Amino acid sequence: MSHTIENLLIVCMDFRLPKNHIDWAEKNLGNKNYDLVALAGSQKAITDEDTMATSFKQIETSVNLHGTKVINIIAHEDCGAYGGSKVFSGWEEERQKYIDDLNEAEKLIKEKFEVEVKKYILLLDGKIKLV
């Protein structure tokens, strides 16, 4: 490895969110160096059979090429990969679905890699909360 980083940041590709992700990463990811993966639904992309291989290829590349030790996954409110907020009965149901999928993503990642996984939810008001 010619260069290493500690963090991989996995986020949703939603056009509404990049500034939130970048601002958060600059404040919270230590040396401010990180690999970035943007996939529709972030945690859903990791757990869904149709997108799992692509997600894991990106994680594998970061871990093997850059020695990544921490995988940071940010889910977000009103995610279109799930059908948006309208498919849930309310925020609590939506939030719980994201948490369930974040937990499943963590489990799957840890089965393949020796890394720490940190999970977050981004609200549309810009706040990012640790799960």
ABEGO torsion letter per residue (X at the ends): XABBBABBBBBBABAAAAAAAAAAAAAAAEAGBBBBBBBBGGAAAAABAAAAAAAAAAAAAAAAAAGBABBBBBBBBGBAAAGEAAABAEAAAAAAAAAAAAAAAAAAAAAABBBBBBBBBBBAAGBBBBX
